[in-house]
Amino acid sequence: MSIICGVPLLECVYCLACKRWAWKRCLHTAGHDSETWGLATAEEFEPVPRLCRYILAVYEEDLRHPLFEPPGGYGINPDWLILRKTYENTQGRAPPYILYLDHDHADIVLAIRGLNLAKESDYQVLLDNKLGKKKFDGGYVHNGLLKAAGWVLEAECDILKELVEKHPNYTLTFAGHSLGSGVAAMLALVVVRHHDKLGNIDRRRIRCYAIAPARCMSLNLAVRYADVINSVVLQASCFFSFLFDIIVL
C-alpha cells in the first residue's frame, strides 16, 4: 500500500523537475554561452552570410525565376548550379540540397535545407537514434544524420570527386541549416575520415558551416574536427533548441 501511494508523489516530483528544466531552458540566453569566447575575425565570418543565402536558395524551385528571393538576391549565378535535389530525388533519405560551383570565391558548395515541419521523412531521420547507438572515429554521432550524409555522399561522390580534381585550388564546403546542418557536419566528418573517396582531398580544403546546428556528435569529435566544422548560432529559437534537445539526443 505504501509503495502504491508513493507513485503519485514520484510523478509529481518528476513533473516539477521537468517543468523547472523547461522553464530555465526557455529563459536561457544564448549570449551567456559565448561570454568567454574570442571574437571571430572579419575573414572568418565572411562566408557565413553568403552561405546562408545559398542554403535559402535550396527552397526555390527555379533560381532563374525565384519566388522568395531576399533583398540583394541569393548571390547565385544559375549557370554555375551543378545540380538540385528535391525530396522526390532523395526519396526522403536526406533533406533537399544543391551543389554549386562558386567561381567567385573558388568554392565547391553543397548546401542543405533545414527541417521541414510538414515532412514525415525529416522526423524519421531525426528519430533514428538513441544515446550511444552509433560509434564513429572514437566518439559517437547521430545515427539518422550519419545515414543521410552517407546517402548524399554516395549519390554525389563521382561529381564531387570530379569537381575537386578539376579545381585543385577550390575549397569544398558543406553548409546546412537546422536538420541540414547535422547532415553537413556528418558529411564533413566522413569526407575527412575517408578522404580517398574524393581523390585524397587535403583536409585543409574541407570546410563545414553548420547554421543553428543540431547536436549530432560527442564532444571529443567536436573538438577534434573544430578546424573543419564551424557552428554558427545567433540567439537560436528556444522552440527549436528545445525540440533538438529532446529529439536529437
Residue pairs with C-beta under 8 A, 6 or more apart in sequence:
22 242
25 238
25 241
25 242
25 245
26 238
26 242
28 238
29 235
30 233
30 234
30 235
30 236
31 235
33 233
44 230
47 105
47 107
47 173
47 207
47 209
48 209
48 211
48 232
50 75
50 105
51 109
51 111
51 173
51 175
51 209
51 211
52 177
52 211
53 70
53 73
53 74
53 75
53 76
54 74
54 75
54 76
54 98
54 100
54 109
54 111
54 175
55 111
55 112
55 113
55 114
55 175
55 176
55 177
55 180
55 211
56 68
56 70
56 74
57 63
57 66
57 74
57 76
57 98
57 111
58 84
58 96
58 97
58 98
58 111
58 112
58 113
58 180
59 68
59 113
60 66
60 67
60 68
60 69
60 74
61 67
63 74
63 76
63 78
63 81
64 78
66 73
66 74
76 100
77 103
77 104
80 100
80 101
80 102
80 103
81 98
81 99
81 100
81 101
82 98
82 99
82 100
82 101
82 159
82 163
83 98
83 99
83 156
83 159
84 96
84 97
84 98
84 99
85 94
85 96
85 97
85 98
85 155
86 96
87 95
87 96
87 116
87 119
87 121
89 96
90 96
90 151
90 152
90 155
92 119
92 120
92 121
92 122
92 124
93 121
93 125
93 147
93 148
93 151
94 112
94 125
94 148
94 149
94 151
94 152
94 183
95 112
95 113
95 114
95 115
95 116
95 122
95 125
95 148
95 176
95 179
95 180
95 183
96 112
96 113
97 110
97 111
97 112
97 113
97 152
97 176
97 180
98 109
98 110
98 111
99 108
99 109
99 110
99 156
99 159
99 160
100 108
100 109
100 110
100 111
101 108
101 109
101 163
101 167
101 170
102 108
102 109
106 167
106 169
106 170
106 171
107 170
107 171
107 172
107 173
108 160
108 163
108 164
108 167
108 170
108 171
108 172
108 173
109 173
109 175
110 152
110 156
110 160
110 172
110 173
110 174
110 175
110 184
110 187
111 175
111 176
111 180
112 152
112 174
112 175
112 176
112 177
112 180
112 181
112 183
112 184
113 176
113 177
113 180
114 176
114 177
114 178
114 179
114 180
114 181
114 212
115 122
115 126
115 178
115 179
115 180
115 240
116 122
122 179
123 247
124 144
125 144
125 145
125 147
125 148
125 179
126 144
126 145
126 179
126 214
126 247
126 248
127 144
127 247
128 143
128 144
128 147
129 142
129 143
129 144
129 145
129 248
130 143
131 249
132 140
133 140
133 143
134 140
134 141
134 142
134 143
134 146
135 141
136 146
136 189
136 193
136 217
136 221
137 189
137 193
137 221
137 224
138 220
138 221
139 217
139 218
139 219
139 220
139 221
139 224
140 217
140 218
140 221
141 186
141 189
141 216
141 217
141 218
141 221
142 182
142 186
142 214
142 215
142 216
142 217
142 248
145 179
145 182
145 183
145 185
145 186
145 214
145 216
146 186
146 190
148 183
148 186
149 183
149 184
149 186
149 187
149 189
149 190
150 186
150 190
152 183
152 187
153 160
153 187
153 190
153 191
153 197
157 197
157 198
160 172
160 198
161 197
161 198
161 199
163 170
164 170
164 172
164 198
164 199
164 201
164 205
165 199
170 205
171 205
171 206
171 207
172 191
172 198
172 201
172 205
172 206
172 207
173 207
173 208
173 209
174 184
174 185
174 187
174 188
174 191
174 206
174 207
174 208
174 209
175 184
175 208
175 209
175 210
175 211
176 182
176 183
176 184
176 185
176 209
176 210
176 211
177 211
177 212
178 211
178 212
178 213
178 214
178 240
179 214
181 210
181 211
181 212
181 213
181 214
181 231
182 210
182 213
182 214
182 216
182 248
184 208
184 209
184 210
185 208
185 210
185 213
185 216
185 217
185 229
186 216
187 208
188 206
188 207
188 208
188 225
188 228
188 229
189 217
189 221
189 225
189 229
191 197
191 198
191 201
191 206
192 203
192 206
192 225
192 228
195 201
195 202
195 203
195 206
203 227
203 228
206 228
207 228
207 230
208 228
208 229
208 230
209 230
209 232
210 229
210 230
210 231
210 232
211 232
212 232
212 233
212 234
212 236
212 237
212 240
213 231
213 232
213 233
214 244
214 248
215 244
215 245
215 248
215 249
216 248
217 225
222 229
